[in-house]
Amino acid sequence: MSVQPRVSVVVPAFNEANSLPTLCRRIDQILTQELGETYELILVDDGSIDNTWDSIQRLTEQFPVHGLRLSRNFGKESALCAGIEMAQGEVVVSMDGDLQHPPELLALMIEKWRETGCDLVEAVKTRAQNEGTVSRLRAKIFYKVFSVLCGFDLSGMTDYKLLTRSAREAWLNMPERTLFFRGMTNWIGFHRETVQFQVPDIEDRHSRWSFTGLLRYALRNITAFTAVPLYLFAFLGLFFLFPAAILALDTLRRWFQGVAVEGFTTVIILVLLVGGLNFIGLSVLGLYLGRVYEEVKQRPRYIIRARTDR
């Protein structure tokens, strides 16, 4: 590209061959025809098993598209990282490739950035038309737990964001391998603004997240982002220390009085309770050790298999 792009749009894609052409047309219409912006569109094929890469290669002939093909499915966070590292624009916009992030919101995000001079514009979703009660409840529980443990309220936040060069560099300077884009972009601070949008009702679109997948996602991000659960179990240990000491003194008193058999049920209940807490605490500790294990190996966040010409 001969002209330095002002806006870089990064789109991680996993099996999105059908939606990418429509997405590119709508982005080009907004940025070029309506706003007159020079832009680049970075499409990252995150190990798709359909013809997503073929679609990306065809799109490079019609739009200012740069394609990256990862060697396998590294996950959305790593795919975002690959695209953001490649971006050259004054601002970088991250968005999904399944059309649930409406491209028409780009104009409002760029306008908000120009008017306020902020470093980050976040798109906050309102209640989706096709979002079920169970999905809303799961999301609400996750964000509430995350807010309590980490101190950041991510309710309604998405990966649809605009970052200035300062915010982008701050995010890229965070070296951890276990990435949580929403949490990390909140952690860096900076002046931020928000815009709201409603997730469109797209036919034949079903969530790829199962309950176990969401649970792993939640545990991974919470343990990667905060050590508060470890402190909670330390406080629980202190909490049970005092009643345990009282029970021990009461047991000794009963033994000296010759009625030590009494209270056996209480002891069994306490043993089961404390044993269960120990198992949970060891599990939490194991999760953190797993995070440490992943970090100390210093493996790359992603591996690029192929790329289109810039």
N, C-alpha and C positions, 0 to 999 in steps of 0.2 A: 504494500500500500504506500503510495507516494505521499499522501497527506497524513500527518499525525492525527489519529482519531481523538476526538474530544470525549467520546463516551465508549466504554468497553462493556459489552453485555456478555456475561458468563452463564452458560446453560449446561449443567450436567445432564446427561441423557442415558437412560437405561431402557432399552427396548422402546424407543420413542420414534421409530422410523415414520409412522403415520402422522404424528403431530408436528414434527419439526418443519416441514414445508409451510404449513399454515402459520406457525409461530414466526418464521423468518419473514414472511410477507407482511404480517401485521407489525412487526418491529420496524421493518424498513419503511412502511407507510408512516408510522408515528415519528420516527427519528429524522428521516430524510424529507418526506413531503410536508409534514406538518410543522416540525421544529427546525428543519434545515441544519441538523447536526451531522458532523462527520462521526462515523462510528465504526467499530469492529464488533463482530459477533463471534465469540469463541464457544464452539460446541465441543463438549468433552464426552466421548463415547466411553462409558464406564463398564466395559466388558459386556456389551449387549450380545444377545444370542440371536437377534433378528438381523435385518439388513440396515440397522441404524448407520453404520459406517458408510455404506454405499450411498445412503441418503445424504449424509454430510458432504461426501465428495461431490455429489451432483449440485448441492446448494452452493458450493464455492464458485461455481460458474455463473451464478445469478446474483449473489449477494457478497458483501465483504466478510465472508465467513472464513475463520481459521479453525481447523479441526484437529483435535487430539484424540488418539485412540489408546486407551490404557490396556495393559497386557492382560488384565483380568478385572473382575468386579471388585474394586477396592472400597466401594461405598461412596455415597453422595458427598460426604464431607471431604474426602480425599480428592474426588473429582472437582469439587469447587476450588480446592486449593490449587490444583494443577492449572485451572483456567485463570484464577486470580493472579497467580505468579506470572502467567504469560501476558496479562493485560498491559496495555500501554497508554490507555486513555487517562484523561484528567480525572474522571470519575469512573468507578466500576459498579455495575449493577449485576447482582446475582439473582437468578430466577429459575424456576422449574421449567422443564420442557414439555409438560403434559397439558399446558394451557389452563391450569388452575390458577396461575398467576397472570391476570389479564395484562397484555402488553400495553393497553390503553392507559394504564396507570403510570407508565413511564413519563408521560408529559407532566403529570401532576408532581411526580417525585423530582424531576429536574427543575420544575418551577419552584418547588419548595426549597430546593438547594440554592437556587439563584437568589431568591428573595431573602432568605435567612442567613446565608453563608455558613450553614451548619456543615458538619463533617460526616454525618450519617443520617440517612432518611430510611425509616423502617416502615414497611407495609404491614399493617395490623389487620387481620381478617375479622370480620364480624361473623355471626352464625351462618354457616353454609346452608343452602336450601336442602341439599340431599344428605346432610349430616345426621346420623342417627343418635338416639339418646345414649346408647352405650359408648359410641365414639366420643361424644362430648364429655361424658363422665370420666372416661379414661384420661382424656387430655386435661380435664380440670384437676384430677387427682395428681397427675404428673407435675403440672405447673405449680400446684399448691405445695407439694413436697419439695420441689426444687426451690421455690421461693423461701420456704422456711429454712432449708438447709444451706442454701447458697446466698440468700439475701438479694436475689434478682428476680423481679416479677416478669416472666416471659409470657404471660397469658395473652393469647392471640397473636404472638409474634410469629413471623415466618422467616424463611430464607430469602425472601424477596426484599432486597436492601440495596441502597445506593451508598457507596463509600467513596469519600474523597481520597486523594493520594496519601494524605497524612494518616487517615484511618486504615487504609489498605496496608501501608508500611507497618503500622503498629500491630496489625493482626498477623502479618507475615513474619514479624520478628518473634512471635511466640513459638518456641521450638518443639512443643510436645507433639507426639505422634498420634495420640488419641484426641481427635478433633471434635469440637462441638461448636459449630459456627455461630449459632444463635447466642449461646452463653458467652463465647469468647468476644464477640463483637459488643456485647453489653459490658463485659469486664473492662475493656480498654477505655471506657468513658467517652470523652469528647462531647461536643454539642450535637444533640440529635433532635430530629423532628419525626413525626409520624403522619402517615396518611392511612385512611381506612379503605377497605375494599371487601366485597362479598364474593366468596368463592363461587364461580359459575357452576351451574348444574350441567355437567358434561355426561352425555349418554355413554353407556358401556364403559364407564370408568369405575373401577373397584379398587379399594385400598389394598396395597400389597402387604400391609402390616397385619400379621397375626397377633394374637394376644401374647404368645411367647416372644415373638419378635419385638413387640413394644416393650415387654418387660426387660429384655436384654438391652434394648436401646436406653431405657431409663436408668438401669443399673450402671451401664457403661458410662453414660454422661455424668451422672451424679458422682460416681467414684472418681472420674477423671477431673471433675471440676472443684470438688471440695473434700476436705478431710473431716467434716463435721460428724458423720456417722461414727467414726472412731472415738471422738470425744463423747458422743452420746453413750456409748457402751462403757466408757470410763466413768461417767457420772452414774450410770446404772449400777456399776460395781460399788461405788461409794454409797449409793442409796440402799443397797441390800446389805452393806457392811454393818450398819447400825442394828437393824432387826435381827441379823444373824448373831451379833454379839449378845443381844438381849436373850435370844433363844438359847444360846450356848450357856449363859448364866442360869437360865431357868432349868435347863437340862441337868446341869450340875446340882442344882438345889434338889430336884426330884430324885437324882441318884443318891444323894446323901440321905434323903428321906425314905428311900427304898421303894419309890413308885416311878421308876424310870421308864416302865413300859408304857405308861400313859403318854399321850401326845405322839404316838407312833404315826398316826395318820397325818398329823401336821408335818412331821419330818419328811414323810414320803412326798407330800405335796410340794414342800420347799425344794427337795432334791430334784424333782421333776421340773419345777419352774426354773431353778438356777441352771440345771443341766441344759434345758432348752435354750436359755439365754446364752449359755456358753457356746452352744453349737451355732447359734445365729451370729454371735460375736466373732467366732472363728471363721465363719463364712464371709463376713464383711472384711475381716483382715485378709482372707484369701483373695478377695476381689481387688483389694489395694495392692497386694503383692503381684497379682497378675498385671495390673497397670504398670507397676514399677518394672516388671520383667519385660513388658513390651517397649518401655521407654529406653531401658539400658541397652537393648539390642541395637538401637540406632538404625533400624531399617528405614529405607525411604518411605515416604507417605504414599507414593505411587510409582509406577514404572510406565513410561510411555513406549508403546509398541510402534506407533506410526503417527505421522502428522502431515497435514497438507502444507503446501508452500504458503509462506506469509506474503 
